């Protein structure tokens, strides 16, 4: 079962690449078929096999030699690993479904924000609908926690945006609000503070390496995604560890 879910994750990861690269620029995810951006040759079925085609083609287009971005196999492989990890942690139970939805959202956001520095409203709206359907089947305490998490996250992020004078994008505010709804109040606070730490460390490393300039915007979505995954898989452990200092 783990292997099956891993393979399904590879397939979905390949699809998430298409969604994350096309939706932000207004292109259809169905047409045209996948092709090389340089020579525009339509990719054959063997060239669309997740991860393996990247290795088999030696990281380049077989016709024109254009190097294939490593973001493709990275998204495919990471999505597959995360799907399998969600099964290992939650089993075939209801929380497994929420984990798959969240992983899917974060995979797409990672791609769109890294490539375009955009978190598309269409993506957020679609996943809001999915999380709302999932919310309908929750117990009443969990329903209230989701609503409180969404409300608190929205208010806090608006305060942060006002204080930073545009230092945080509107897409990040909407994403945090959705994560507050999906993860609840505790999950939101953990995601928020972890993403700040990770973003600060990533920004400092980027400046040291010359990849990021001072006061230059850089994608924050990947740090939010990583923090959300930590909250999803290790949230309870982290909170117990934190509270242990106050005993």
C-alpha atoms as one frame of an Amber mdcrd trajectory, in Angstrom:
protein
   0.000   0.000   0.000   2.851   2.392   0.800   4.411   1.720  -2.610   1.062
   2.250  -4.331   0.527   5.582  -2.580   4.106   6.575  -3.429   3.453   5.908
  -7.137   0.165   7.840  -6.972   2.133  10.694  -5.395   4.571  10.676  -8.308
   1.697  10.981 -10.773   0.028  13.771  -8.820   3.374  15.530  -8.400   3.773
  15.587 -12.177   0.282  17.065 -12.498   1.035  19.667  -9.811   3.984  20.846
 -11.912   1.576  21.598 -14.748  -0.885  23.376 -12.454   1.774  25.430 -10.663
   3.410  26.546 -13.903   0.302  27.237 -15.985  -2.376  28.655 -13.696  -0.372
  31.767 -12.645   0.014  32.837 -16.281  -3.574  32.071 -17.248  -2.915  28.963
 -19.346  -5.141  25.901 -19.459  -3.944  22.835 -17.553  -5.430  20.591 -20.262
  -4.299  22.192 -23.517  -1.873  22.385 -25.169  -0.092  19.145 -24.386   3.234
  19.288 -22.543   6.074  20.373 -24.809   9.639  21.661 -24.733   9.587  25.440
 -24.113  12.439  25.950 -26.620  11.802  23.671 -29.627   8.061  23.242 -28.840
   8.111  19.529 -29.630   5.277  17.603 -27.989   6.607  15.279 -25.292   6.067
  11.576 -25.885   4.629   9.281 -23.158   8.095   7.978 -22.133   9.229  11.585
 -21.668   6.384  12.178 -19.219   7.257   9.431 -16.738   7.807  11.170 -13.378
  11.457  11.366 -12.234  12.607   8.474 -14.467  12.255  10.484 -17.695  14.416
  13.229 -16.162  17.181  10.701 -15.446  16.737   8.834 -18.732  16.980  12.066
 -20.778  20.071  13.135 -18.812  18.324  16.295 -17.577  17.861  17.760 -21.054
  15.507  17.755 -24.043  16.481  14.924 -26.416  15.856  17.136 -29.452  17.298
  20.573 -28.714  19.394  19.883 -25.613  17.622  22.448 -23.384  18.304  21.690
 -19.732  15.198  20.582 -17.835  14.565  22.442 -14.607  15.207  20.279 -11.514
  11.967  21.629 -10.050  10.085  18.961 -12.052  11.644  15.846 -10.479  11.904
  17.592  -7.100   8.148  18.250  -6.981   7.317  14.759  -8.218   9.590  12.996
  -5.757   8.764  15.207  -2.765   5.018  14.835  -3.365   5.393  11.056  -3.569
   7.428  10.933  -0.356   4.973  13.180   1.467   1.973  11.126   0.323   3.690
   7.973   1.570   4.661   9.686   4.838   1.067  10.796   5.385  -0.087   7.200
   4.978   2.576   5.988   7.410   1.501   8.547  10.034  -2.287   8.630   9.632
  -3.126   5.340   7.913  -6.285   5.105   5.820  -8.248   7.317   8.198  -9.976
  10.680   7.836  -6.907  12.807   8.793  -5.084  11.146   5.891  -7.471  12.887
   3.472  -6.780  16.307   4.993  -3.047  15.612   4.824  -3.262  14.762   1.116
  -5.225  17.958   0.381  -2.735  20.066   2.319   0.299  18.447   0.676  -1.266
  19.012  -2.744  -1.893  22.685  -1.996   1.629  23.240  -0.708   3.231  21.469
  -3.674   1.458  23.743  -6.141   2.135  26.871  -4.071   5.819  25.970  -3.875
   6.113  25.831  -7.665   4.110  28.974  -8.452   5.858  31.078  -5.820   9.378
  29.926  -6.718   8.887  30.469 -10.449   6.570  33.504 -10.549   6.432  34.800
  -6.936   2.652  34.461  -7.229   0.144  32.535  -5.104  -2.846  32.323  -7.495
  -6.309  33.109  -6.156  -7.758  30.297  -8.279  -5.620  27.747  -6.457  -6.515
  29.116  -3.028 -10.222  29.215  -3.890 -10.205  25.638  -5.184  -8.510  24.286
  -2.066 -10.732  26.399   0.173 -13.666  24.482  -1.296 -11.927  21.153  -0.631
 -11.099  22.065   2.961 -14.662  23.316   3.496 -16.069  19.979   2.354 -13.644
  18.234   4.717 -14.676  20.661   7.502 -18.320  19.601   7.183 -17.437  16.113
   8.450 -15.460  17.267  11.487 -16.694  17.144  15.074 -18.033  20.380  16.549
 -14.891  21.205  18.615 -12.711  20.785  15.515 -15.117  22.883  13.446 -14.874
  25.725  15.960 -11.084  25.394  16.090 -10.906  25.713  12.288 -13.090  28.840
  12.280 -11.145  30.437  15.121  -7.875  29.542  13.406  -9.001  31.205  10.168
 -10.271  34.341  11.936  -7.189  34.800  14.122  -4.802  34.138  11.235  -6.541
  36.697   9.009  -6.575  39.397  11.700  -2.958  38.767  12.695  -1.720  38.769
   9.105  -3.541  42.030   8.354  -1.840  43.593  11.388   1.538  42.265  10.207
   0.909  43.599   6.685   0.018  47.038   8.039   3.048  47.097  10.328   5.410
  45.964   7.559   3.888  48.421   5.046   3.551  45.888   2.264   6.387  43.660
   3.418   4.095  40.659   3.087   2.092  39.883  -0.028  -1.660  39.501  -0.323
  -1.205  35.922  -1.460   0.658  35.107   1.753  -2.179  36.615   3.834  -4.779
  34.507   2.025  -2.616  31.392   2.287  -2.109  31.838   6.041  -5.858  32.322
   6.487  -6.534  29.097   4.634  -3.872  27.300   6.675  -5.494  28.596   9.862
  -8.754  27.035   8.678  -7.065  23.755   7.722  -4.726  23.362  10.702  -6.673
  25.119  13.439  -5.446  27.773  15.865  -2.534  25.796  17.294  -1.395  24.651
  13.871  -1.555  28.190  12.518   0.600  29.694  15.277   3.155  26.939  14.872
   3.221  27.420  11.098   3.435  31.200  11.410   6.394  31.289  13.797   8.250
  28.453  12.078   7.862  30.148   8.683   9.248  33.405  10.123  12.311  31.614
  11.475  12.829  29.611   8.295  12.279  32.670   6.085  14.756  34.719   8.105
  17.391  32.001   7.920  16.747  31.500   4.196  16.949  35.234   3.514  20.227
  35.605   5.417  21.750  32.621   3.619  20.550  34.028   0.305  22.261  37.346
   1.016  25.471  35.613   2.084  25.476  33.624  -1.156  24.610  36.697  -3.225
  21.279  35.247  -4.373  19.124  37.748  -2.487  19.660  41.497  -2.250  18.708
  43.620   0.749  15.110  44.914   0.522  14.534  42.748  -2.534  11.376  40.576
  -2.385  11.939  36.821  -2.416   9.494  33.873  -2.426   8.090  33.283   1.056
   5.695  30.511  -0.028   8.278  27.690   0.174   9.044  28.574   3.807   5.334
  28.629   4.635   4.977  25.253   2.921   7.846  23.694   4.879   6.542  25.129
   8.163   3.039  23.811   7.411   4.399  20.324   6.817   6.276  20.427  10.113
   3.041  21.485  11.838   1.121  18.706  10.087   3.491  15.867  10.944   5.163
  17.057  14.159   2.829  19.719  15.571   1.780  17.789  18.667   5.358  16.729
  19.433   6.620  20.307  19.087   3.929  21.714  21.375   4.561  19.077  24.034
   8.269  19.837  23.869   7.600  23.581  24.179   5.179  23.175  27.110   7.666
  20.927  28.913   9.766  24.021  29.670   6.941  25.481  31.786   6.450  22.482
  34.052
